[in-house]
Amino acid sequence: MTEAGILLVDTITKLPADAAGKIHVASSHGGIYAGGLALRGRCKGAIFNDAGFGKDRAGAGSLATFEALGAPCAVVAHISCRIGEAADMWARGIVSAANGPAMAAGVRVGQPCADAARAMAAGAFPAYDPPPPPAEARSVRYERGWARGIVLIDSAALVRPEDIGALVVTASHGALIGGDPKKALQVDGFAGVYNDAGFGAENCGITRLPALDARGIAGLTVAAASARIGDARSTFEDGIVSAANARAQALGAEIGMRLKPLLERWAMGAS
């Protein structure tokens, strides 16, 4: 980023060493999990993608978290730019919501992302103590007789090498990070599940699915309106399939299906 005090990142899960004290223009969703990462990175403030807002307005959940600490936060409209691509967010993003501290600094709905970031960077805000990490952001479900486990992770960044062959249910958006197919899923799982983030500009919210297809991995998204983005339990328990790649369709996935019974069927032995 060429402007002082502003940092562009494709994902809030990977911050550089000099991230503290800057406005993070992060093309991650604006959910509570993503916001917590920015705050633990000691940002001055942040702008995220609203991911279509979705169930319980989870795509903008960070606004309240930041406001409670006196820190500015805003989100840009998912249809205005591609989620997962910070350069596009900087160039095309349009603010769709902002918290009190951001608005006090001059941020307004309808404002270009770059102007909002500059307004935050010029503002003065109180110091804050960053929130602690979430108590549990990863869990594994496995029943006797299952062929494979179901891994629930609030962020795709929490995937581990031992998740090879598993059903990996992430609460991340389904867009490629920085447009890179190699980042669709960090292990060769049996399946990868994401939130469609309202599909967004150029249907970017489901672009991981073709990349997974090329690797023989079943790929699904759940509708943003059906499950809280950033919350893997909600993805698993509440999610309704909104898109499926060819591999997933060959295994019986259909748009409109509830995710949980489909994955439990795959866990019991689909191949």
C-alpha positions in Angstrom: 0.0 0.0 0.0 1.4 3.4 -1.0 -0.5 5.6 1.4 0.7 6.1 4.9 -1.4 4.5 7.7 -3.4 2.2 5.4 -2.8 -1.4 4.7 -4.4 -3.5 2.0 -4.8 -7.3 2.7 -6.6 -9.9 0.7 -7.3 -11.8 3.9 -7.2 -10.7 7.5 -5.8 -14.1 8.5 -2.4 -13.1 7.2 -1.2 -9.7 8.5 2.4 -8.4 7.9 4.6 -7.5 10.8 3.9 -3.8 10.4 0.1 -4.0 10.5 -0.4 -2.5 14.0 -1.7 1.1 14.1 -3.0 1.1 10.5 -6.4 1.1 8.9 -6.8 -2.4 7.5 -8.6 -2.5 4.2 -9.3 -6.2 4.3 -11.3 -8.0 1.6 -12.4 -10.6 4.2 -16.0 -10.7 5.3 -16.9 -8.3 8.2 -18.0 -11.0 10.6 -17.0 -11.2 14.3 -14.3 -13.7 13.7 -12.5 -11.6 11.1 -12.9 -8.4 13.1 -11.3 -10.1 16.1 -8.3 -10.9 14.0 -7.9 -7.3 13.0 -8.3 -6.1 16.5 -5.7 -8.6 17.8 -3.5 -7.3 15.1 -3.9 -3.9 16.8 -5.4 -2.1 13.8 -6.4 1.5 14.2 -9.6 0.7 12.3 -10.8 -1.6 9.5 -13.0 -1.9 6.4 -14.3 -5.3 5.3 -16.7 -6.7 2.8 -20.3 -7.0 4.0 -20.7 -10.5 2.4 -24.3 -9.7 1.6 -24.9 -9.1 5.3 -26.6 -12.5 5.5 -28.2 -14.3 8.4 -28.4 -12.1 11.5 -26.4 -9.5 9.6 -23.3 -11.5 10.4 -21.4 -10.1 7.5 -21.2 -6.8 9.3 -20.9 -8.2 12.9 -17.6 -6.5 13.4 -19.1 -3.0 13.4 -20.5 -3.5 16.9 -17.3 -5.2 18.2 -15.2 -2.2 17.1 -17.7 0.4 18.3 -17.6 -1.1 21.8 -13.8 -0.4 21.8 -14.2 3.1 20.3 -12.5 1.9 17.0 -13.8 2.8 13.6 -15.1 0.1 11.3 -17.0 0.0 8.0 -18.1 -2.5 5.4 -18.4 -2.2 1.6 -21.2 -3.6 -0.5 -20.6 -7.1 -1.7 -21.9 -6.2 -5.1 -19.5 -3.3 -5.5 -16.3 -5.3 -5.6 -14.9 -8.8 -5.4 -14.5 -10.2 -1.9 -11.1 -11.7 -1.4 -9.3 -9.1 -3.6 -8.2 -6.0 -1.7 -7.0 -4.1 -4.8 -10.5 -4.4 -6.3 -12.0 -3.4 -3.0 -9.8 -0.3 -2.9 -10.6 0.6 -6.5 -14.4 -0.2 -6.6 -15.7 -0.7 -3.1 -18.6 1.4 -1.9 -19.4 1.7 1.8 -22.7 0.0 2.8 -22.5 0.5 6.6 -20.3 2.1 9.2 -20.2 2.3 13.0 -20.3 5.4 15.2 -16.5 6.1 15.4 -16.2 5.7 11.7 -19.1 8.1 11.0 -17.6 10.6 13.5 -14.4 10.5 11.4 -16.4 11.3 8.2 -17.2 7.9 6.8 -20.6 7.8 5.0 -22.7 5.1 3.3 -22.2 5.4 -0.4 -18.6 6.7 -0.1 -15.8 5.1 -2.0 -13.7 2.6 0.1 -10.5 4.6 -0.5 -12.0 7.8 0.8 -13.4 6.1 3.8 -10.0 4.6 4.6 -8.4 8.0 4.3 -10.9 9.5 6.7 -10.3 6.9 9.3 -6.5 7.2 8.9 -6.8 11.0 9.6 -8.9 10.5 12.7 -7.9 10.2 16.3 -9.3 7.3 18.3 -8.8 5.9 21.9 -6.4 3.1 22.6 -8.0 -0.3 23.3 -7.2 -3.7 24.7 -7.7 -6.3 21.9 -10.2 -9.1 22.6 -9.0 -12.6 23.5 -9.1 -15.3 20.8 -12.4 -17.2 20.6 -12.8 -20.1 23.0 -13.4 -22.6 20.2 -13.0 -21.9 16.5 -12.4 -25.5 15.4 -14.0 -28.9 16.2 -14.1 -32.3 14.6 -17.2 -34.6 14.5 -16.7 -38.3 14.0 -19.2 -41.1 14.7 -18.5 -44.8 14.9 -18.9 -46.3 11.4 -18.2 -43.1 9.5 -15.7 -43.3 6.7 -14.5 -39.8 7.3 -14.8 -37.0 9.8 -16.5 -33.6 9.5 -14.2 -30.7 10.5 -15.8 -27.4 11.5 -13.6 -24.3 11.3 -14.6 -20.7 11.6 -12.0 -19.7 9.1 -10.4 -21.7 6.2 -7.1 -20.6 7.7 -7.6 -23.1 10.5 -7.3 -26.1 8.3 -4.6 -28.6 9.3 -2.6 -31.3 7.5 -4.6 -34.0 9.3 -7.7 -32.8 7.6 -6.7 -34.5 4.4 -9.7 -36.7 3.2 -12.1 -35.0 5.6 -15.3 -33.0 5.0 -14.0 -29.5 5.8 -16.8 -27.1 6.7 -15.4 -23.6 6.8 -17.4 -20.4 7.6 -15.2 -18.4 5.3 -16.4 -16.9 2.0 -16.2 -19.0 -1.1 -14.1 -16.6 -3.2 -10.5 -17.3 -4.2 -8.1 -15.3 -2.1 -6.4 -12.8 -4.4 -7.8 -14.9 -7.3 -5.3 -17.7 -6.6 -6.7 -21.2 -7.3 -4.0 -22.8 -5.1 -5.6 -21.1 -2.1 -9.1 -22.7 -2.6 -8.4 -25.2 0.2 -5.0 -25.8 1.8 -5.4 -29.6 2.0 -6.9 -32.2 -0.2 -10.1 -32.8 1.7 -12.9 -35.0 0.5 -15.1 -31.8 0.4 -14.8 -28.1 1.1 -17.8 -26.0 2.2 -18.0 -22.2 2.3 -20.5 -19.3 2.6 -21.4 -17.7 -0.7 -21.2 -14.2 0.7 -24.2 -13.2 -1.3 -22.4 -14.2 -4.5 -21.1 -10.7 -5.0 -19.5 -8.9 -7.9 -19.0 -11.2 -10.9 -20.3 -14.1 -8.7 -16.9 -14.1 -7.0 -18.4 -15.7 -3.8 -18.3 -19.2 -5.4 -15.0 -19.1 -7.3 -13.3 -21.6 -5.1 -15.7 -24.3 -6.4 -14.2 -24.7 -9.9 -10.7 -24.7 -8.4 -11.7 -27.6 -6.1 -13.3 -29.4 -9.0 -9.9 -29.4 -10.8 -8.5 -31.3 -7.8 -11.3 -33.8 -7.5 -12.7 -32.2 -4.3 -16.4 -31.7 -3.8 -17.1 -28.0 -3.3 -20.2 -26.4 -1.9 -21.4 -23.0 -0.7 -24.3 -22.3 1.6 -26.5 -19.3 1.2 -25.4 -16.3 3.1 -29.0 -15.8 4.2 -29.2 -19.3 5.7 -26.1 -19.4 7.9 -23.9 -16.9 9.8 -20.6 -16.2 7.9 -17.7 -16.7 10.3 -19.6 -19.4 12.3 -18.9 -22.9 11.2 -21.6 -24.4 13.5 -24.2 -22.3 11.9 -22.8 -23.3 8.5 -23.2 -26.9 9.4 -26.5 -26.8 11.3 -28.3 -24.1 9.4 -26.7 -24.0 5.9 -28.7 -24.4 2.7 -26.7 -25.4 -0.4 -26.6 -22.5 -2.9 -23.9 -23.8 -5.3 -22.2 -27.1 -5.9 -19.3 -28.0 -8.3 -19.5 -31.0 -10.6 -17.8 -33.4 -8.1 -20.4 -32.5 -5.4 -23.3 -32.8 -7.9 -22.0 -36.3 -8.9 -22.2 -37.2 -5.2 -25.9 -36.1 -5.0 -25.6 -32.4 -3.9 -28.4 -30.2 -5.2 -29.1 -26.5 -4.7 -31.7 -26.0 -1.9 -30.6 -29.0 0.1 -29.9 -28.7 3.8 -26.1 -29.1 4.3 -26.1 -31.2 7.5 -27.8 -34.4 6.3 -25.9 -34.2 3.0 -22.5 -34.2 4.7 -23.6 -36.8 7.2 -24.4 -39.1 4.3 -21.0 -38.4 2.8 -19.4 -39.0 6.1 -21.0 -42.5 6.2 -19.3 -43.6 3.0 -20.0 -41.7 -0.2 -17.1 -42.1 -2.6 
